[in-house]
């Protein structure tokens, strides 16, 4: 008589960090929350105009009288900091999920061309939509994220189709396909701007190419924040299937997962989250590559623990990068994507040399 057995839990790659104990996990989360709070306070106080810490706290608690300091903190810097938290967390969560879906440690919304596809879609909407007043408002709040989503999904389909050969997906082909598609879509966006004959849109195109949080406003925070919360909640609910993918295609199928349908659904969700983040901040690279790896080292590979820690790490990384972008060459504002590329590029090269080709996250 056969006895029923429960499916074996997803095995981790040899040498990968083991799942963190509850006490250690709580300590990691508390440490990241404290660091994020300190980074946010520093971002509110520092910049081309220094705001005394007491004035920052008074503004946040509502005790400050109307003053230039209060306006700077509440109307200029606080929306920017919150957008950095939302976008950094969203990109990190998407990066962690993509690395599991394609079982490749090099996967990232920027490197896979998803961010460039979203940028191209947003530029297309900007050139075709245009307008002023109510039309411009509708373009910004509805059409831009929609166009970005379409571009991101198209880029992901192209990259995955080009990289998969004979049913095999390798890291080298994945990255090369992502870079190639990214260049083609960036060139297409530039061509659209040239043919449209609207020089005033080149600044917006530069924003989507290099990334930045300078356009943050209170009325633009709702959509990315809502998408982050809903998207992360759905992905947390899918933590077990994501863990099953770590055992490989055949192992996940044996354990009852329809990998093709699951990947397609999660790819669409990841593209949606990326598109909304890119529509709000432009194409910020490498946050979705670095934060998941740091989180994996701290708490292990299971996604129920990995995703919240990756989100906090991505938020912290982008808030710190934006703080540096505003202060290194103050009063000039450096595009935050430049700084993330300066740190993420060497990390990417180190990661390529650290493990053999084709290893899992």
N, C-alpha and C positions, 0 to 999 in steps of 0.2 A: 504493500500500500504506500503510495507516494505521499509525502508530507509537503504541505504548501510552504514555500519559502518566500520571504520578502525580498524585493529587488535590492541588490547590493548598492550601497551608497557610491556616489561618484568618486573614483580614485583620483588622487592628485599626482601630478608629475613628480618623479623622483627628485628630491632636493627642494621641492616647493615648500613654502611655509605651511605649517599645520594650522588648522583653525584655532583662533585665539580662544583662550578660556574666558568665561563671562567677566571675571574681574579685570582681566587685561583689556578686553573689548570695551568695557565701561570706561576704563582709564584712557584709552585711545580716543574715544568719542569726547570725553570731558576735556582732554587736552586740546583737541582740534576746535571745540567750541570756544574755549578760553582764548586760543590763539586767534581765531576769527574775530572775536569781540575786540581784542586789542588792535588787530589790524584795521578793523572798521573805525575805531576811535581815532587811530593815527591818521587814517585817510580823511576823516572829517576835520581834523585839526591842521593838517599840513597841506601845503600847496603854494601857489603864487602869493596868497594872502594867508599868513599864519593866524589861526584862531586859538586863543588861550583855552586850555582844557576845561577850565571852569565855565567858560562861555559855551563850549560844546555840550557839556552836561546840562547846563541850564536850558539850552535850546531843545535838547532831547526830552527833558522832563517837563517842558512847558512853562518854566519859571522865568525865561528870558523875556525882557521887554523888546518891542520891535526895534531892530537895529540892523546895520549891515552884516554884522556877524551872524545874527539869527537867520537872515535871508540866505547867506552863503551856506550855512550848515543845512538848513531844512529844504531849501528850494534848489540848490545847486549840487551840493556834495552828497547828501543822503540818498537821493534817487540814483546817483551814479554808483555809490557803494552797493546799494541793494541790487542794481542791475548786474554788477560784477558778481555778487553772490549767486544770483539766479543763473546767469550764463555759465559761470565756472562750474557750478554744480551740474547743470544740464549737460555740458560737454563731457564732463568726467563720467557721468552715468552712461551716456551713449558710448563713450570709448570702452568702458568696461564690458558692456553688452556686446559690442561689435567684436571684441577680442574673443569672447566666448562663441559667438555665432560662426566665425570663420576659423576658430581655433588657431589664431595667430597673434602673437604678442605685439606685432607692429601695427595692428589695426587701430584706426583713429579717424574721426570724422574729417579732419583736414587732409591726412595722408591718403585717404580713400577717395578723395575728390567730392565728398558730400557737401562740404562747406563751399567749395568753388561752384558746385551746381546750384546751391541755394543762392549764392551771390549773383550768378548769371540770371537766375529766375527773377530775383529782386530788381536787377538792373533793367531787364526786359519790361517789367511792369512799370518801372519809373519812366522809361523812355516812351512807352506806348500810352500809359495812363496820363501822366502830367496833370495839368489843371491847377486851379487855385481854389481856395475856400473849401466848400463842402466836398468837392470832388477830390481835392488833395487830401482831405481828412480821411475819406473812404479809402483812397489809395494806400495811405500809410497804415491804417488799422486793419484792413481786410485783405486788399489785393496783394500787398507786399508779402505777408506771410504765406498766402496761397501760392503766389508765383515762386517763392523760395522753396516751398514744399515740393512743387512739381519739379523744379530744377534739381533738388536734392535727390528725389526718388529716381529721376532719370539718370543722374550721375552714378548712383549706387547700382542700378541695373546694368549700366554699361560696364562699370568696373568689374562687377562680379562675373558678367558674361565673358569679358575679355580675359580675365585671369583664370577662369576654370577651363582646363583643357583635358579632354579624355576623362572627365569625372574627377580630376585631381586639381586641388587648389594649393599652390605654394606661396610662401611669403614673398619671394622675389617677384613673381608675376603679379601678385596682388598690389604690391607697392608700385611697381613699374606701370601697371594699368592705371592706378590711382593718380600718379604723377602725370601721365599722358592725358588722361581725361581732364584733369585739373587745368593743364595748360590750354587745352582746346577750348574749354568752357570760358576760361579767363579771356582768351583771345576773342572769342565770340562776343563776350560782353563789351569789350573795347570796340570791336567793329560796330556793334549796335549804336554805341555812343557817337562814333565818328559819322556814321551814315545818318543819324538823327539830326546832326547839326545843332546840338544843344550843348555848348561849352559849359553852361552853368551846371550840368549834371556830372562833370568830371570829378568834382569834389566828393559827391556822393559815391561815385564809383571807386575812388581811392579809399573812402571809408569802408566799403564792403570788401575791398581787396586786402587791406591791412588790419582792419578791426579797430574798434575804439568804443569807449563808453561815454564820450562827451555829449552825445545827443540824448542822454537819459532824461526822462521827465516822468512825473508821477502818473500821467495818463497813458504812458507807454509800458508801464510795469505790469499791469494786470494780466495781459495775455501770456507773456513768457512765464510769469510766476504760476499761473493756473496750469499751463502746459507742463511745467516742471513737476508740480505736485501730482497731477493726474498721471503723467507718464511714468514717474518714479514709482507711484503706487501700483500701477499695472505691472511694471517690471519686477517689483518685489513679489507680487503675486505669482509671477512666472519664474521665481528663483529656482525651484526644483528642476523644471525642464532645462534651464540654463546650466545647472550643475550637471545634468545628464549629458549635455553636449561635450563636457570635458573628458568623458570616457571614449569619445570617438563616434563617428557616424554609425557604425555597425552596433556598437554597444548601446547607444541611445535608442536605436530601433528595436533591439532585443528587449529593452526595458520598457517598451510600449510608447515611445515618442515618435510621432509622425514628423520627422525632421524637416522635410521639404515644406510642409504647410506652416510649421512653427517658425522656421526661418523667414519665410515670406511675410508672415504677420508681424514679426518683431522687426524686420527690416523696414517695413512701412512705418511702424511706431517710432523707430530710431530716426528715420528721415524726417518725420513730422517734428520731433523735438529739436533736431538739429536746425531745421528750417526756421522755426520760430526764434531760436537763439541767434542765428545769423541775421535774420531780419531786424533784430533789436541791436546787435552789437557788431555786425560785420564778421568776416571770417577770421576768428582767433584760433591760431594753430597750436598744436602740441599739448594743450591742457588735457585733452581727452586721451593722450598717450601717457603722460607722466603721472597724473593723479591715480589712475587705476593700479599702476605698478607699485607706487608707494603704498597704496592701501592694501594690496595683496601681501606685501612684505610685513605689514603691521598686523593684519587680522586673518590672513589666509585667503583661500579661493572661494569658499561658499558664498553665493551671491546675496543671500539674505543679510549677511554681515558686511560683505564687500561694498555693495551699492551705497548705503548711507555713509560709510567712511570715505569712499571715493568722492561722493558729492561734497562732503565737508572739505576734503583736501583740494578739490577743484575750485571751490568757492574761495578758500584761503589763498590759493595760488594766484587767481585772477585779481583779487582785491589787492594783494601785494604788488603784482605786476602793474596794475593801474596806478597805485600810489607812486611807484618808481617812474612811470611814464609822465606823471604830473610834476614830479619834483626834480628829476635828474637835470633837465634843461629848462626849468621854470624861468619865465612864464610860458615858454613854448610847451605844447602838449604833444608828446611823442605817441604815435599810434601804438596801442598796447600789443598788437599782434607782432610788432617788430621785436619787442622785448621777450615775448613768449617764444618766438622763433630763435632768438639768440641763446636762450637756455634750452629749448627743446631740441634744437638741431644736434648739439653735442650729445644729448641724452639718447637721441635716436641712433646715432652712430655707435655709441657704447652698447646699446641694447642689441644691435645687429651683431656685434662681435662677442656678446656675452654667451649666447646659446647657439647651438647648431640650427641650421635651416629647418623650418617646418615644425618646430616644437610648439607645444600648446602654451597658453598663458601661464 
